[in-house]
Every structure is written in structure tokens, then in C-alpha cells.
Amino acid sequence: MTTTSTSTASSSNTGLISNLGVGSGLYLSSLLDQLTQAEQVPLTAITQQQQSYQTKLSAYGQLQSMLGAFQASANQLGNPSFFQATTASSSNTSVLSATGSNTAATGTYAVNVTQLAQAQSLVSKGQTSQTTALGTGTIHIDFGSITGGTLDTNSSSATYGTYTGASFTANSGSTGVDITIDSSNNTLQGVADAINKANAGVTASIINDGSGTPYRLVINANNTGATNSVRLSVNETDGGSALSNLVAYDPAGTQNMQQTVQAQNAQLTVNNIAVQSGSNTVTGAVAGVTLNLAQTGTTSVSVQRDTSSIVTGVQAFVTAYNNLQSTATSLSAYDTSTQTASPLTGDSTLSIIQNQLRGVLNNQQTGNALTNLTQIGISFQNDGTLALDTTKLTTALNNNAGAVASLFGNTDGTSGYGNQISTLIAGVTSSTGSLTAATAGINNTLKDLGTQYTDTQTQINATIANYQAEFQQLDVLMSQMQSTSSYLTQQFAAMNNTSSSSK
């Protein structure tokens, strides 16, 4: 019995306690948890600091976004051409529509469209099948002009759609396009597909006219205009003439295809001045105006200053500033009832930027008929925002649009409110600007706090590890003492029993 007790005590002395407090009966695990929480208090403080700086960093981001929007609106007004925008309208939109630009001169123009631009269309003789093999060879496509001669326009004539005595002049510098027709594509459908794959400036299709030889190849020029007439020559390689009979077309020679639509320019007069255009989209006939022709006929085109878009642009400038002000107010507000500050409450960077912007907007411009924003209807309100009187702005534009433009910008790129605001914001947000410096400062602080957090966590981990080791030793020691106490108690009991028996 004595031997067994000794062995048990020895085993308890040499073993490690797997759970704190098991060996000693003390609440060591709970105590360690409490110590851990106490040690981590500095981490909570660091985390709160990090969150505060992250919030401030986000606020700077919002501020920069609002500054960017305001700068964009200022840039628009700083460009003098913005105030030269025009609107063009047609009195007869069935004849044409018109679009103005900032280079158009205001005025009214009489336009008479006598001919629309057309793209040439050619059609082949009928074929009995789309899949029957034709000849092989090379089709060469040229673009140019057809001049002179006579075109048969009588649709009931046997020579309808052909020229007599005409000449064809290829466009200068054009080398044309070669299309190879071989055994893989020498059917009517194959020829159409080969032409389309070549991207030669024409589009081929097949129509069925319902006759005994119904399948006819149609070739349409992709572009309108007299200089986009087509000439098709064929070099056959099989010794036959089937391919040539299908597509050969020379207005000055063999015409195996029939011209159903003639290539022609648009013709019109503007204030009785004759104008030709290869396209129905006519530019240059009225300076700075694009005319989109729809049909022949007469109309008048009125070109006026686009006051509406200018007013919209100025309103966008005012709105962008007010959005910036609203954001700044929200980010710097202080709630006295809850004694809660916003991310940028009392922030000097924000305050400086606001003061600089107000300073520019209140500054008088020189060397211009207009010198301040109130003259065009822009004024500060009691809450620091701007308001626009559109009626006053419209009157100023009608009286002297050039002076309004100069108030915001000039070709020098520096004078005017638009240029000055843009320059100020560019400086503030540049790599060396105040907002960039403030943002960089916060990022550096966050980096330092991150390092501080890591170092503190390492220190806490070491401290807790020491506590745990000491508690482990205490647990083992208490366990050993309890084991020894139990052993001695057993020994004394045994001795008492022996003594009682001997009596």
C-alpha cells in the first residue's frame, strides 16, 4: 500500500497539467483570461485611433472628388469656345436637318436641294442556278468617275442602264482590289461571298426576279458620290467567258452588268451659291454647320447662339460649387447636442481650401467689360452657397456673350474665374498640394499605428506567455504539494493503525 502511494505521487510530480487550475484547483484559466483582456486595452486604443484616421482619410477622398467635379465644370467655362456654341435649325426638316458647332456664324441661310447623293448599283444578267459552276479567274474592282456619253434611262429599252460614248477615270492613287475566283467559290453564291469577304468597297447580294433565269448578282457601292462609280474587269484563267459574262463592267467598254442606280453627288445651293457633295451629310456649305440631306426641296437654315447650353454649363458650375460646399459643411459639422464632431471638424486644410475658393470667386477680373460674377447673375447666399439668376445671365449673353466668356476664361489659359478655379484646385490636389500633403500625413500615421499595433501585440503575446508559464508552474507545484500532503496523511494514518494493533 505504501509503495503504491509513493508511485502515484511520483507520477503526479513529473507530469504537466494540461488545463490550468486542474492540478491546483485554482481558477487560473479564468485569471489568465482576465489578464489577457487587461493587457489588450492598449490595442483597443490603437484600433480606435486607426478607425478615426481612416474616417478622416475617407473624408479627404470625398473632398477631393467634389473638388474634381468643380474643376471639371470650371475647365468647361474656362474654354472660350464653349460660349461660341450654336444651334442650327431647318424650317423644313423633311428636306434636311442641321447641326451647329462652336465655329458656326449666326445667321439665316436659304438652301435649295436639287439632287441627293447616290451610291451606284449594278445588276448582272439572270442565271438559272446559284450553285452551278462558273468560270475561274480574277475580278479587279476600280473606283472612279464616269464622264461624257449617254446613259440609257428607258427601263423598257434593251440597252437600259448602259452607257454610250462615256469614259471612266480611276481615282488618283487608287490601285483597286483583286478578287480570286477558283474552284472553291466559282458559283453565283461563291462569287457574291468572295466579293463581300474582300472588303473592296462594294457589297454583293443575289436577288430572285421570278423569271426563267431568276438569280441575278447585285453589286452596290458602299459609298455615295460620283467618284465612287465602279469598274469591274475580269482576267479568266479557265479559257472560258462565263465569269466575264457575269460581272465584267466598263462604262467606256464592255457592260455585261446593268446600272440601275447611278453614282452621283448631292447638289444644292446655299444663298444661291452652288454646292456639290459626295455625301448627303454636307459640311462646309454653311461654315460650322452640318446639313443632313433627306430629299430635294427648299428650306432655310437658322444658326443661333446656343444660349440654353451655355446657361446649363454655368448652372453646372454653380451646382458643383454648392455640392462642394455641402460636402465640406457635412464633413466639418459639430453636433452640440451630442457633442459629436465630424471627421474634418476644425480641420485647417479644409478651411484653407474653402477660403481660397471664396477668395477667387470674390476677386474682381480686369481688362473686360464684365468684372464680377454678380453682373451675370451669380451671387453668394447667407449659407455660403451660390445662386444663379438665369434671366440675368441670359440677358448678359444676349448683350455681350464675348464679355461673359472672358469673365470665365481666355485663350491665355490663366485669366477668368474658370481658369483661376481650375489652377487653384490643380495646385491643391497636386503631388505637393495641401490636400495631398494632408492625405499623405494620415497615411504615414496609419502606417505608424500599424507598426505600433504589431509591436504591442508581440509584447502582449510575450507577457501572456510568461503568465501562462508561471501559472503552469504554480499548478504543478500545487499539485505536487497536494500529492505530498495526501501521501503524508496516508503514512500517518498507517502509523496510527499499526500502533493501535500492537496494543
C-alpha positions as CSV (number, residue, x, y, z in Angstrom):
1,M,0.0,0.0,0.0
2,T,2.8,2.3,0.9
3,T,4.7,1.5,-2.4
4,T,1.6,2.2,-4.5
5,S,1.0,5.6,-2.8
6,T,4.6,6.7,-3.5
7,S,4.4,5.7,-7.1
8,T,1.3,7.8,-7.6
9,A,2.8,10.8,-6.0
10,S,5.9,10.5,-8.2
11,S,3.8,10.3,-11.3
12,S,1.9,13.4,-10.4
13,N,5.1,15.3,-9.7
14,T,6.7,14.6,-13.1
15,G,3.5,15.2,-15.3
16,L,2.4,18.6,-16.8
17,I,-1.0,20.0,-16.2
18,S,-2.9,20.1,-19.5
19,N,-5.6,22.6,-18.2
20,L,-4.7,25.5,-15.9
21,G,-6.2,25.0,-12.4
22,V,-6.8,21.3,-12.7
23,G,-3.8,20.4,-10.7
24,S,-4.2,23.2,-8.1
25,G,-7.9,23.6,-8.0
26,L,-7.4,27.4,-8.5
27,Y,-9.2,29.5,-11.1
28,L,-6.0,30.1,-13.1
29,S,-7.6,29.8,-16.6
30,S,-10.2,32.5,-15.8
31,L,-7.5,34.6,-14.2
32,L,-5.4,34.3,-17.3
33,D,-8.3,35.4,-19.5
34,Q,-8.8,38.5,-17.3
35,L,-5.1,39.3,-17.5
36,T,-5.2,38.9,-21.3
37,Q,-8.1,41.3,-21.6
38,A,-6.4,43.9,-19.4
39,E,-3.2,43.6,-21.4
40,Q,-5.1,44.2,-24.7
41,V,-6.5,47.5,-23.6
42,P,-3.7,49.4,-25.5
43,L,-4.6,47.5,-28.7
44,T,-8.2,48.8,-28.4
45,A,-7.0,52.3,-28.1
46,I,-4.7,51.9,-31.2
47,T,-7.6,50.4,-33.2
48,Q,-9.8,53.3,-32.3
49,Q,-7.1,55.7,-33.5
50,Q,-6.8,53.8,-36.7
51,Q,-10.6,54.0,-37.3
52,S,-10.6,57.7,-36.6
53,Y,-7.8,58.3,-39.1
54,Q,-9.4,56.0,-41.7
55,T,-12.6,58.1,-41.4
56,K,-10.6,61.3,-41.9
57,L,-8.9,59.8,-44.9
58,S,-12.2,58.8,-46.4
59,A,-13.4,62.4,-45.8
60,Y,-10.4,63.8,-47.7
61,G,-11.3,61.4,-50.5
62,Q,-14.9,62.8,-50.7
63,L,-13.5,66.3,-50.6
64,Q,-11.1,65.6,-53.5
65,S,-14.0,64.1,-55.5
66,M,-16.1,67.2,-55.1
67,L,-13.1,69.4,-56.0
68,G,-12.6,67.3,-59.1
69,A,-16.2,67.9,-60.2
70,F,-15.9,71.6,-59.6
71,Q,-12.7,71.8,-61.5
72,A,-14.3,70.0,-64.5
73,S,-17.1,72.5,-64.6
74,A,-14.6,75.4,-64.3
75,N,-12.5,73.9,-67.1
76,Q,-15.5,73.9,-69.4
77,L,-16.3,77.5,-68.8
78,G,-12.6,78.5,-69.0
79,N,-12.6,77.5,-72.7
80,P,-13.8,80.5,-74.7
81,S,-15.1,78.2,-77.5
82,F,-17.8,76.8,-75.1
83,F,-19.5,80.2,-75.3
84,Q,-19.4,80.1,-79.1
85,A,-21.7,77.0,-79.3
86,T,-24.5,77.4,-81.7
87,T,-27.7,75.7,-82.6
88,A,-28.9,75.2,-86.2
89,S,-32.5,74.5,-87.2
90,S,-34.2,73.8,-90.6
91,S,-37.6,75.3,-91.5
92,N,-38.3,72.2,-93.5
93,T,-36.9,69.1,-91.7
94,S,-38.3,66.8,-94.4
95,V,-35.7,68.3,-96.8
96,L,-32.8,68.4,-94.3
97,S,-31.8,68.7,-90.6
98,A,-28.9,70.9,-89.4
99,T,-26.4,70.8,-86.5
100,G,-24.4,73.7,-85.4
101,S,-20.9,73.9,-83.8
102,N,-18.8,76.5,-82.0
103,T,-17.3,77.6,-85.3
104,A,-20.6,78.5,-86.9
105,A,-21.6,82.1,-87.6
106,T,-25.1,83.1,-86.6
107,G,-27.4,84.0,-89.5
108,T,-30.1,82.6,-91.8
109,Y,-29.3,80.7,-95.0
110,A,-31.6,79.8,-97.9
111,V,-31.0,76.2,-99.1
112,N,-32.3,74.5,-102.2
113,V,-31.5,70.8,-102.6
114,T,-31.9,69.8,-106.2
115,Q,-30.2,66.3,-106.1
116,L,-29.3,63.8,-103.4
117,A,-26.1,61.8,-103.4
118,Q,-26.4,58.2,-104.5
119,A,-24.3,55.1,-104.5
120,Q,-24.1,53.1,-107.7
121,S,-25.9,49.8,-108.1
122,L,-25.2,47.2,-110.8
123,V,-27.1,44.0,-111.6
124,S,-26.0,41.0,-113.7
125,K,-27.9,39.0,-116.3
126,G,-30.1,36.3,-114.9
127,Q,-28.7,32.8,-114.0
128,T,-30.7,29.6,-113.7
129,S,-28.9,28.4,-110.6
130,Q,-27.0,29.9,-107.7
131,T,-24.8,26.8,-107.3
132,T,-23.8,25.9,-110.9
133,A,-20.1,26.2,-111.5
134,L,-19.0,29.3,-113.4
135,G,-15.6,30.3,-114.8
136,T,-12.5,30.9,-112.7
137,G,-10.2,33.9,-112.8
138,T,-9.6,37.3,-111.1
139,I,-12.1,40.1,-110.7
140,H,-10.5,43.6,-110.4
141,I,-12.5,46.4,-108.9
142,D,-11.7,50.1,-109.5
143,F,-13.4,53.2,-108.3
144,G,-13.5,56.4,-110.3
145,S,-15.7,58.8,-112.3
146,I,-17.9,58.3,-115.4
147,T,-17.9,61.3,-117.7
148,G,-19.4,62.1,-121.1
149,G,-21.5,59.9,-123.2
150,T,-25.2,59.0,-122.9
151,L,-26.9,56.7,-120.3
152,D,-30.0,54.8,-121.5
153,T,-32.6,55.5,-118.8
154,N,-35.5,53.9,-120.6
155,S,-36.4,50.9,-118.4
156,S,-38.2,49.2,-121.4
157,S,-35.2,49.5,-123.6
158,A,-32.9,46.5,-124.4
159,T,-29.9,48.7,-123.5
160,Y,-31.4,50.2,-120.3
161,G,-28.7,51.1,-117.8
162,T,-25.8,51.1,-120.2
163,Y,-23.6,54.0,-121.4
164,T,-22.7,55.0,-125.0
165,G,-19.6,57.1,-125.6
166,A,-18.7,57.5,-121.9
167,S,-15.3,57.4,-120.4
168,F,-14.1,56.2,-117.0
169,T,-11.3,57.8,-115.0
170,A,-10.0,55.9,-112.0
171,N,-9.4,57.9,-108.8
172,S,-5.9,59.2,-108.4
173,G,-3.7,56.9,-106.3
174,S,-6.2,54.1,-106.3
175,T,-4.8,50.6,-107.3
176,G,-8.1,48.8,-107.0
177,V,-8.8,45.4,-105.4
178,D,-8.3,41.9,-106.9
179,I,-10.7,39.1,-106.0
180,T,-9.7,35.5,-106.8
181,I,-12.4,33.1,-108.1
182,D,-11.3,29.5,-108.2
183,S,-12.9,26.0,-107.9
184,S,-13.8,26.7,-104.2
185,N,-16.1,29.7,-105.0
186,N,-16.9,29.7,-108.7
187,T,-20.7,29.7,-108.3
188,L,-23.0,32.7,-108.2
189,Q,-23.2,32.5,-104.4
190,G,-19.5,31.9,-104.2
191,V,-18.7,35.0,-106.3
192,A,-21.0,37.1,-104.0
193,D,-19.4,35.7,-100.9
194,A,-15.8,36.3,-102.3
195,I,-16.7,39.9,-103.2
196,N,-18.0,40.6,-99.7
197,K,-15.1,38.9,-97.9
198,A,-12.7,41.1,-99.9
199,N,-13.9,44.3,-98.2
200,A,-13.4,46.0,-101.5
201,G,-15.8,48.9,-101.0
202,V,-18.8,47.2,-102.5
203,T,-21.5,44.8,-101.2
204,A,-22.8,41.8,-103.3
205,S,-26.1,40.1,-103.0
206,I,-28.3,37.8,-105.0
207,I,-31.9,38.6,-105.9
208,N,-34.6,36.4,-107.5
209,D,-36.7,38.3,-110.1
210,G,-39.1,35.4,-110.6
211,S,-38.2,34.8,-114.3
212,G,-36.9,31.7,-116.0
213,T,-33.4,32.7,-115.2
214,P,-34.2,34.4,-111.9
215,Y,-30.9,34.6,-110.0
216,R,-29.1,37.9,-110.5
217,L,-26.0,39.2,-108.8
218,V,-26.3,42.8,-107.4
219,I,-23.3,44.9,-106.6
220,N,-23.8,48.1,-104.6
221,A,-21.0,50.6,-103.9
222,N,-20.7,51.3,-100.2
223,N,-20.2,55.0,-100.6
224,T,-22.2,57.7,-102.4
225,G,-20.8,60.2,-104.8
226,A,-19.8,60.5,-108.4
227,T,-16.2,59.5,-107.8
228,N,-17.4,56.1,-106.3
229,S,-18.5,54.7,-109.6
230,V,-17.3,51.1,-110.2
231,R,-15.4,49.4,-113.0
232,L,-15.1,45.6,-113.0
233,S,-12.6,43.8,-115.2
234,V,-12.1,40.1,-115.4
235,N,-9.0,38.0,-116.2
236,E,-10.2,34.5,-116.7
237,T,-7.9,31.5,-116.1
238,D,-10.0,28.6,-117.5
239,G,-10.1,29.8,-121.1
240,G,-13.9,30.5,-120.9
241,S,-16.0,33.6,-120.6
242,A,-18.7,32.7,-118.0
243,L,-17.1,34.9,-115.3
244,S,-16.7,37.8,-117.6
245,N,-20.2,37.5,-118.9
246,L,-21.4,37.7,-115.3
247,V,-19.5,40.7,-113.9
248,A,-17.5,42.5,-116.5
249,Y,-18.5,46.2,-116.4
250,D,-16.7,49.1,-118.0
251,P,-18.8,52.3,-118.7
252,A,-16.4,53.0,-121.6
253,G,-16.4,49.5,-123.0
254,T,-18.0,46.1,-122.2
255,Q,-21.0,46.4,-120.0
256,N,-22.2,42.9,-119.1
257,M,-23.8,44.3,-116.0
258,Q,-26.7,46.9,-116.0
259,Q,-26.5,50.1,-114.0
260,T,-29.8,50.5,-112.1
261,V,-28.7,53.4,-109.8
262,Q,-26.2,56.0,-111.0
263,A,-23.5,57.2,-108.7
264,Q,-24.0,60.9,-108.2
265,N,-23.2,63.8,-105.9
266,A,-25.7,65.8,-103.9
267,Q,-26.3,69.2,-105.5
268,L,-27.7,72.2,-103.6
269,T,-27.4,76.0,-103.4
270,V,-26.8,78.0,-100.3
271,N,-27.9,81.6,-100.7
272,N,-27.8,80.9,-104.5
273,I,-24.2,79.6,-104.3
274,A,-23.9,76.2,-106.0
275,V,-22.5,73.4,-103.8
276,Q,-21.7,69.7,-104.5
277,S,-21.1,67.0,-102.0
278,G,-20.3,63.3,-102.5
279,S,-22.3,62.6,-99.4
280,N,-25.7,63.6,-98.1
281,T,-24.0,64.7,-95.0
282,V,-22.8,68.1,-96.1
283,T,-20.1,70.1,-94.2
284,G,-18.7,73.4,-95.2
285,A,-21.6,74.6,-97.2
286,V,-22.5,76.7,-94.2
287,A,-19.4,77.3,-92.1
288,G,-19.5,75.3,-88.8
289,V,-22.9,73.7,-89.7
290,T,-23.6,70.1,-90.8
291,L,-26.5,69.6,-93.2
292,N,-28.1,66.2,-93.3
293,L,-30.0,66.0,-96.6
294,A,-33.1,63.9,-96.7
295,Q,-34.9,64.8,-100.0
296,T,-34.9,67.5,-102.7
297,G,-36.7,70.8,-101.9
298,T,-36.1,74.2,-100.3
299,T,-35.7,75.3,-96.7
300,S,-34.0,77.9,-94.6
301,V,-31.4,77.2,-92.0
302,S,-31.2,79.4,-89.0
303,V,-28.0,79.5,-86.9
304,Q,-28.2,81.0,-83.4
305,R,-26.0,81.1,-80.4
306,D,-26.9,78.1,-78.2
307,T,-27.7,80.2,-75.1
308,S,-29.5,77.3,-73.5
309,S,-26.4,75.0,-73.3
310,I,-24.3,77.9,-72.0
311,V,-26.8,78.6,-69.2
312,T,-26.8,74.9,-68.5
313,G,-23.0,74.9,-68.3
314,V,-22.9,77.9,-65.9
315,Q,-25.6,76.3,-63.8
316,A,-23.4,73.2,-63.6
317,F,-20.6,75.4,-62.3
318,V,-22.8,76.8,-59.6
319,T,-24.2,73.4,-58.7
320,A,-20.7,71.8,-58.5
321,Y,-19.6,74.6,-56.1
322,N,-22.7,74.1,-53.9
323,N,-22.1,70.3,-53.9
324,L,-18.6,71.0,-52.7
325,Q,-19.9,73.4,-50.0
326,S,-22.5,70.9,-48.8
327,T,-19.9,68.2,-48.6
328,A,-17.5,70.4,-46.7
329,T,-20.2,71.5,-44.3
330,S,-21.2,67.9,-43.6
331,L,-17.6,66.8,-43.1
332,S,-16.8,69.6,-40.7
333,A,-20.0,69.9,-38.7
334,Y,-20.2,69.7,-34.9
335,D,-23.4,68.4,-33.2
336,T,-23.6,70.4,-29.9
337,S,-26.5,68.3,-28.6
338,T,-24.5,65.1,-28.7
339,Q,-21.1,66.8,-28.6
340,T,-20.1,64.8,-31.6
341,A,-17.5,66.0,-34.1
342,S,-17.4,65.1,-37.8
343,P,-14.2,63.8,-39.5
344,L,-12.9,67.2,-40.5
345,T,-14.3,69.4,-37.7
346,G,-11.7,72.1,-37.2
347,D,-9.5,70.8,-40.0
348,S,-7.2,73.5,-41.2
349,T,-6.7,72.0,-44.6
350,L,-10.4,72.1,-45.4
351,S,-10.7,75.6,-44.0
352,I,-7.8,77.0,-46.1
353,I,-9.2,75.4,-49.3
354,Q,-12.6,76.9,-48.7
355,N,-11.2,80.4,-48.1
356,Q,-9.0,80.2,-51.2
357,L,-12.0,79.2,-53.4
358,R,-14.2,82.0,-52.0
359,G,-11.3,84.4,-52.5
360,V,-11.1,83.6,-56.2
361,L,-14.8,83.9,-56.7
362,N,-15.0,87.2,-54.9
363,N,-11.9,88.6,-56.8
364,Q,-12.6,91.2,-59.5
365,Q,-11.5,90.5,-63.0
366,T,-9.7,93.1,-65.0
367,G,-9.5,94.1,-68.7
368,N,-13.0,93.1,-69.5
369,A,-16.4,94.7,-69.9
370,L,-17.7,92.5,-67.1
371,T,-15.6,92.2,-63.9
372,N,-17.5,90.1,-61.4
373,L,-20.0,87.2,-61.1
374,T,-22.9,89.3,-59.8
375,Q,-23.1,91.0,-63.2
376,I,-24.1,87.7,-64.8
377,G,-26.5,86.7,-62.0
378,I,-24.2,84.6,-59.8
379,S,-24.2,85.6,-56.1
380,F,-23.3,84.3,-52.7
381,Q,-26.1,83.3,-50.3
382,N,-26.0,83.6,-46.5
383,D,-25.2,79.9,-46.1
384,G,-22.1,80.3,-48.3
385,T,-23.6,78.6,-51.4
386,L,-24.0,80.2,-54.8
387,A,-27.3,81.1,-56.6
388,L,-27.8,81.7,-60.3
389,D,-30.3,84.2,-61.8
390,T,-30.7,82.6,-65.3
391,T,-32.7,85.6,-66.6
392,K,-29.8,88.0,-65.7
393,L,-27.3,85.5,-67.3
394,T,-29.4,85.2,-70.5
395,T,-29.6,89.0,-70.8
396,A,-25.8,89.3,-70.4
397,L,-25.3,86.6,-73.0
398,N,-27.6,88.4,-75.5
399,N,-25.9,91.8,-74.8
400,N,-22.3,90.7,-74.9
401,A,-21.6,87.0,-75.0
402,G,-17.9,87.6,-75.6
403,A,-17.6,89.5,-72.3
404,V,-19.3,86.7,-70.4
405,A,-16.9,84.2,-72.0
406,S,-13.9,86.4,-71.0
407,L,-15.2,86.6,-67.4
408,F,-14.6,82.8,-67.1
409,G,-11.6,82.3,-69.4
410,N,-9.4,83.4,-72.2
411,T,-7.0,81.9,-74.7
412,D,-4.1,82.7,-72.3
413,G,-5.4,79.9,-70.1
414,T,-4.9,81.9,-66.9
415,S,-7.4,84.7,-66.7
416,G,-11.0,84.4,-65.8
417,Y,-12.8,82.6,-63.0
418,G,-12.9,79.2,-64.8
419,N,-9.1,79.2,-65.4
420,Q,-8.3,80.5,-61.9
421,I,-10.5,78.0,-60.1
422,S,-9.1,75.2,-62.2
423,T,-5.5,76.3,-61.4
424,L,-6.2,76.6,-57.7
425,I,-7.7,73.1,-57.5
426,A,-4.9,71.6,-59.6
427,G,-2.4,73.1,-57.1
428,V,-4.3,71.9,-54.0
429,T,-4.5,68.3,-55.4
430,S,-1.1,68.2,-57.0
431,S,1.7,66.0,-55.6
432,T,2.9,68.9,-53.5
433,G,-0.5,70.4,-52.7
434,S,-2.0,70.9,-49.3
435,L,-4.7,68.2,-49.7
436,T,-2.2,65.7,-51.0
437,A,0.2,66.5,-48.1
438,A,-2.6,66.1,-45.5
439,T,-3.6,62.8,-47.1
440,A,0.0,61.6,-47.1
441,G,0.3,62.6,-43.4
442,I,-2.7,60.5,-42.4
443,N,-1.3,57.5,-44.4
444,N,2.0,57.8,-42.6
445,T,0.2,58.0,-39.3
446,L,-1.8,54.9,-40.2
447,K,1.4,53.1,-41.1
448,D,3.0,54.0,-37.8
449,L,-0.1,52.9,-35.9
450,G,0.0,49.6,-37.8
451,T,3.6,49.1,-36.7
452,Q,2.7,50.1,-33.1
453,Y,-0.2,47.7,-33.1
454,T,2.1,44.8,-34.3
455,D,4.8,45.6,-31.7
456,T,2.2,46.0,-28.9
457,Q,0.6,42.7,-29.9
458,T,4.0,41.0,-29.9
459,Q,4.7,42.4,-26.4
460,I,1.3,41.3,-25.1
461,N,1.8,37.8,-26.5
462,A,5.1,37.5,-24.7
463,T,3.6,38.8,-21.5
464,I,0.7,36.4,-21.6
465,A,3.1,33.5,-22.5
466,N,5.0,34.4,-19.3
467,Y,1.8,34.4,-17.2
468,Q,0.8,31.1,-18.7
469,A,4.2,29.5,-17.9
470,E,4.2,30.9,-14.3
471,F,0.6,29.6,-13.8
472,Q,1.6,26.2,-15.2
473,Q,4.5,26.0,-12.8
474,L,2.2,27.1,-9.9
475,D,-0.3,24.5,-11.0
476,V,2.3,21.7,-11.0
477,L,3.8,22.9,-7.7
478,M,0.3,23.0,-6.0
479,S,-0.4,19.6,-7.5
480,Q,2.8,18.2,-6.0
481,M,2.1,19.7,-2.6
482,Q,-1.4,18.2,-2.6
483,S,0.1,14.9,-3.6
484,T,2.7,15.1,-0.9
485,S,0.0,16.1,1.7
486,S,-2.1,13.1,0.7
487,Y,0.9,10.8,1.0
488,L,1.9,12.1,4.4
489,T,-1.7,11.8,5.6
490,Q,-1.7,8.2,4.5
491,Q,1.6,7.5,6.2
492,F,0.4,9.0,9.5
493,A,-2.8,7.0,9.3
494,A,-0.9,3.8,8.7
495,M,1.4,4.5,11.7
496,N,-1.6,5.1,13.9
497,N,-3.2,1.9,12.8
498,T,0.0,-0.1,13.5
499,S,0.3,1.5,16.9
500,S,-3.3,0.6,17.8
501,S,-2.9,-3.0,16.7
502,S,0.3,-3.5,18.8
503,K,-1.7,-2.6,21.9
